[in-house]
Amino acid sequence: MAITSVKEQVTQALNTLSEAELQQVAEYVAFLRFRARVVSPPVMDALHLATLYAEFADEDRTLADEGLEEYCVHLHDEDAQ
C-alpha cells in the first residue's frame, strides 16, 4: 500500500463529490483563506496578565484615593452651605 500525500487524498476525495458538495468545499476553502488573512489576537500568558493587573490596580487605587479626598471636600462644602 503506497503512502499518499494529503493533497493526493483530497484530490481523490474531490473527484467523488457532487457539484453541490464541491460548492460547499469551495465555500470552505474561501473561509479558510479569509481566516488566514485575519490577524489573530495576541495570546497573553497568565504571568503577563497578572503583572498588568497589579500595575493598573495600584494606579486605580491611587486615583481612587485622590478622588475620595476631593469628594470629601465637596461634601463638606455642600454641608456648609
Residue pairs with C-beta under 8 A, 6 or more apart in sequence:
4 12
14 22
14 25
17 25
